[in-house]
Amino acid sequence: MLEIVSTRFTQEETQKIKQFVELNKRWNGESSVPRRYSSSFPVDVRVNIITKDSVNTGYVVVMSDISQLKKLSQ
């Protein structure tokens, strides 16, 4: 999870996200993903923790393109 999130957020933001996920089992926010040729597009980022027998075993990170939603809201 940290590898994916840390490429989109600062180190400080990444630590805050990790702490929030550890406490609340989930987090969501927005970021942007670079395209090949220097532009980028907005994404919704969702992080959920996976637990087994009350032990954190991993994370699920989902990024969804929200370009159209952003255009409609302008």
Backbone as a printed PyTorch tensor [residue, N CA C, xyz], in Angstrom:
tensor([[[  0.8240,  -1.1840,   0.0000],
         [  0.0000,   0.0000,   0.0000],
         [  0.8620,   1.2390,   0.0000]],

        [[  1.8630,   1.2630,   0.8460],
         [  2.7110,   2.4450,   0.9280],
         [  3.4240,   2.7360,  -0.3760]],

        [[  3.8100,   1.6940,  -1.1150],
         [  4.4980,   1.9110,  -2.3840],
         [  3.5920,   2.6280,  -3.3820]],

        [[  2.3390,   2.2380,  -3.4360],
         [  1.3990,   2.8570,  -4.3670],
         [  1.0470,   4.2620,  -3.9150]],

        [[  0.6980,   4.4130,  -2.6590],
         [  0.2750,   5.7150,  -2.1400],
         [  1.4330,   6.7030,  -2.1510]],

        [[  2.6350,   6.2520,  -1.8300],
         [  3.7690,   7.1810,  -1.7430],
         [  4.1700,   7.7520,  -3.0930]],

        [[  3.7590,   7.1130,  -4.1900],
         [  4.0620,   7.6850,  -5.5030],
         [  3.1060,   8.8160,  -5.8600]],

        [[  2.0220,   8.9500,  -5.1300],
         [  0.9990,   9.9640,  -5.4150],
         [  0.9590,  11.0740,  -4.3690]],

        [[  1.4940,  10.8300,  -3.1840],
         [  1.4120,  11.7770,  -2.0810],
         [  2.7950,  12.0000,  -1.4740]],

        [[  2.9510,  13.0900,  -0.7310],
         [  4.2160,  13.3520,  -0.0550],
         [  4.4250,  12.3090,   1.0310]],

        [[  5.6380,  12.2490,   1.5500],
         [  5.9500,  11.2900,   2.6110],
         [  5.0870,  11.5600,   3.8450]],

        [[  4.9010,  12.8180,   4.1760],
         [  4.0720,  13.1910,   5.3330],
         [  2.6180,  12.7790,   5.1160]],

        [[  2.0910,  13.0420,   3.9180],
         [  0.7120,  12.6500,   3.6050],
         [  0.5600,  11.1360,   3.6410]],

        [[  1.5580,  10.4270,   3.1230],
         [  1.5290,   8.9610,   3.1160],
         [  1.4520,   8.4110,   4.5340]],

        [[  2.2330,   8.9690,   5.4580],
         [  2.2070,   8.5170,   6.8490],
         [  0.8500,   8.7910,   7.4900]],

        [[  0.2640,   9.9590,   7.1930],
         [ -1.0610,  10.2790,   7.7370],
         [ -2.1080,   9.3180,   7.1980]],

        [[ -2.0210,   8.9920,   5.9140],
         [ -2.9620,   8.0390,   5.3180],
         [ -2.8110,   6.6810,   5.9810]],

        [[ -1.5790,   6.2370,   6.1590],
         [ -1.3290,   4.9350,   6.7910],
         [ -1.9100,   4.8990,   8.2010]],

        [[ -1.6770,   5.9460,   8.9730],
         [ -2.2150,   5.9980,  10.3340],
         [ -3.7400,   5.9780,  10.3310]],

        [[ -4.3400,   6.7360,   9.4070],
         [ -5.7960,   6.7730,   9.3120],
         [ -6.3450,   5.3930,   8.9620]],

        [[ -5.7150,   4.7170,   8.0050],
         [ -6.1660,   3.3790,   7.5930],
         [ -6.0350,   2.3940,   8.7510]],

        [[ -4.9440,   2.4710,   9.4860],
         [ -4.7490,   1.5580,  10.6190],
         [ -5.8600,   1.7300,  11.6660]],

        [[ -6.2860,   2.9630,  11.8830],
         [ -7.3330,   3.2380,  12.8770],
         [ -8.7390,   2.9690,  12.3610]],

        [[ -9.0000,   3.3430,  11.1120],
         [-10.3660,   3.3260,  10.5810],
         [-10.6450,   2.2310,   9.5600]],

        [[ -9.6250,   1.4720,   9.2010],
         [ -9.7480,   0.3450,   8.2480],
         [ -9.9910,   0.7810,   6.8150]],

        [[-10.0710,   2.1010,   6.5520],
         [-10.2720,   2.5860,   5.1790],
         [ -9.9020,   4.0570,   5.0920]],

        [[ -9.6530,   4.4990,   3.8650],
         [ -9.3700,   5.9110,   3.5760],
         [ -9.7310,   6.1740,   2.1320]],

        [[-10.1720,   7.3860,   1.8320],
         [-10.3360,   7.7600,   0.4280],
         [ -9.9980,   9.2300,   0.2480]],

        [[ -9.5430,   9.5650,  -0.9540],
         [ -9.1630,  10.9280,  -1.2840],
         [ -8.9290,  11.0400,  -2.7760]],

        [[ -8.3590,  12.1630,  -3.1850],
         [ -8.1010,  12.3940,  -4.6090],
         [ -6.6200,  12.6280,  -4.8630]],

        [[ -6.2080,  12.2960,  -6.0680],
         [ -4.8440,  12.5400,  -6.5130],
         [ -4.8870,  12.6950,  -8.0260]],

        [[ -3.7260,  12.7050,  -8.6490],
         [ -3.6720,  12.7310, -10.1140],
         [ -2.6400,  11.7190, -10.5730]],

        [[ -2.8630,  11.1980, -11.7760],
         [ -1.9720,  10.1980, -12.3520],
         [ -1.3790,  10.7940, -13.6300]],

        [[ -0.0560,  10.7680, -13.7520],
         [  0.5490,  11.3280, -14.9630],
         [  0.2840,  10.4580, -16.1840]],

        [[  0.0840,  11.1360, -17.3030],
         [ -0.0230,  10.4310, -18.5820],
         [  1.3800,  10.3190, -19.1790]],

        [[  1.5010,   9.6610, -20.2780],
         [  2.8120,   9.4820, -20.9150],
         [  3.4860,  10.7910, -21.2900]],

        [[  2.7110,  11.7280, -21.7820],
         [  3.3040,  12.9240, -22.3720],
         [  3.0150,  14.1740, -21.5460]],

        [[  3.3350,  14.1470, -20.2850],
         [  3.3730,  15.2810, -19.3510],
         [  2.0380,  15.8160, -18.8480]],

        [[  0.9100,  15.3570, -19.3240],
         [ -0.3390,  15.7890, -18.7090],
         [ -0.7320,  14.7610, -17.6420]],

        [[ -1.7910,  15.0340, -16.9230],
         [ -2.2490,  14.0960, -15.9010],
         [ -3.7700,  14.1010, -15.8560]],

        [[ -4.3530,  13.1520, -15.1250],
         [ -5.8020,  13.1160, -14.9630],
         [ -6.1230,  12.8040, -13.5040]],

        [[ -7.2640,  13.3350, -13.0070],
         [ -7.6260,  13.1470, -11.6020],
         [ -8.1580,  11.7440, -11.3270]],

        [[ -7.8380,  11.2400, -10.1440],
         [ -8.3280,   9.9290,  -9.7270],
         [ -8.8540,   9.9860,  -8.2950]],

        [[ -9.8380,   9.1620,  -8.0420],
         [-10.3220,   8.9170,  -6.6920],
         [ -9.5050,   7.7370,  -6.1750]],

        [[ -8.9450,   7.8690,  -4.9780],
         [ -8.1160,   6.8110,  -4.4010],
         [ -8.8240,   6.2630,  -3.1660]],

        [[ -8.9780,   4.9480,  -3.1220],
         [ -9.5870,   4.2930,  -1.9590],
         [ -8.6480,   3.2050,  -1.4540]],

        [[ -8.4190,   3.2330,  -0.1510],
         [ -7.5400,   2.2430,   0.4830],
         [ -8.3490,   1.5330,   1.5570]],

        [[ -8.3900,   0.2090,   1.4930],
         [ -9.0610,  -0.6080,   2.5090],
         [ -8.0700,  -1.6190,   3.0480]],

        [[ -8.1850,  -1.8970,   4.3370],
         [ -7.2830,  -2.8600,   4.9650],
         [ -7.9360,  -4.2490,   4.9390]],

        [[ -7.1340,  -5.2640,   4.7660],
         [ -7.6080,  -6.6480,   4.7970],
         [ -7.1690,  -7.2380,   6.1270]],

        [[ -8.1150,  -7.8300,   6.8450],
         [ -7.7730,  -8.4670,   8.1260],
         [ -8.2200,  -9.9240,   8.1240]],

        [[ -7.4740, -10.7220,   8.8430],
         [ -7.8430, -12.1220,   9.0460],
         [ -7.5720, -12.4310,  10.5050]],

        [[ -8.5970, -12.8750,  11.1940],
         [ -8.4800, -13.1640,  12.6240],
         [ -7.9300, -11.9520,  13.3840]],

        [[ -8.4560, -10.7820,  13.0640],
         [ -8.0850,  -9.5050,  13.6970],
         [ -6.6350,  -9.0860,  13.4570]],

        [[ -5.9860,  -9.6670,  12.4660],
         [ -4.6150,  -9.3030,  12.1120],
         [ -4.6300,  -8.6620,  10.7220]],

        [[ -3.9810,  -7.5020,  10.5940],
         [ -3.8900,  -6.8430,   9.2950],
         [ -2.9870,  -7.6620,   8.3770]],

        [[ -3.5490,  -8.1120,   7.2520],
         [ -2.7730,  -8.9570,   6.3480],
         [ -2.4410,  -8.2940,   5.0180]],

        [[ -3.0630,  -7.1580,   4.7320],
         [ -2.7720,  -6.4850,   3.4750],
         [ -3.7030,  -5.3100,   3.2460]],

        [[ -3.5960,  -4.7520,   2.0440],
         [ -4.3930,  -3.5850,   1.6730],
         [ -4.9450,  -3.7730,   0.2650]],

        [[ -6.0700,  -3.1430,   0.0140],
         [ -6.6190,  -3.0490,  -1.3350],
         [ -6.6260,  -1.5600,  -1.6780]],

        [[ -5.9730,  -1.2010,  -2.7740],
         [ -5.9410,   0.1880,  -3.2290],
         [ -6.6170,   0.2390,  -4.5950]],

        [[ -7.6530,   1.0770,  -4.7110],
         [ -8.3850,   1.2280,  -5.9650],
         [ -8.3050,   2.6850,  -6.3920]],

        [[ -7.8810,   2.9040,  -7.6340],
         [ -7.8400,   4.2470,  -8.1970],
         [ -8.8070,   4.2860,  -9.3740]],

        [[ -9.7220,   5.2610,  -9.3520],
         [-10.7270,   5.4000, -10.4010],
         [-10.5770,   6.7510, -11.0810]],

        [[-10.5860,   6.7430, -12.3980],
         [-10.5180,   7.9760, -13.1790],
         [-11.7930,   8.7880, -12.9430]],

        [[-11.6380,  10.0260, -12.4860],
         [-12.7980,  10.8840, -12.2300],
         [-12.7710,  12.1270, -13.1320]],

        [[-12.1120,  12.0200, -14.2770],
         [-12.0210,  13.1450, -15.2120],
         [-13.3910,  13.6770, -15.6040]],

        [[-14.2940,  12.7800, -15.9700],
         [-15.6270,  13.2110, -16.4100],
         [-16.4120,  13.8770, -15.2890]],

        [[-16.2990,  13.3470, -14.0760],
         [-16.9770,  13.9640, -12.9300],
         [-16.4700,  15.3750, -12.6750]],

        [[-15.1610,  15.5540, -12.8000],
         [-14.5660,  16.8770, -12.6040],
         [-15.0490,  17.8490, -13.6710]],

        [[-15.1300,  17.3860, -14.9170],
         [-15.6010,  18.2600, -16.0110],
         [-17.0470,  18.6690, -15.7820]],

        [[-17.8800,  17.7320, -15.3330],
         [-19.2980,  18.0260, -15.1010],
         [-19.5070,  18.9960, -13.9410]],

        [[-18.6320,  18.9480, -12.9530],
         [-18.8000,  19.8080, -11.7720],
         [-18.2700,  21.2200, -11.9890]],

        [[-17.6250,  21.4780, -13.0980],
         [-17.0760,  22.8300, -13.3530],
         [-18.0970,  23.7450, -13.9530]]])
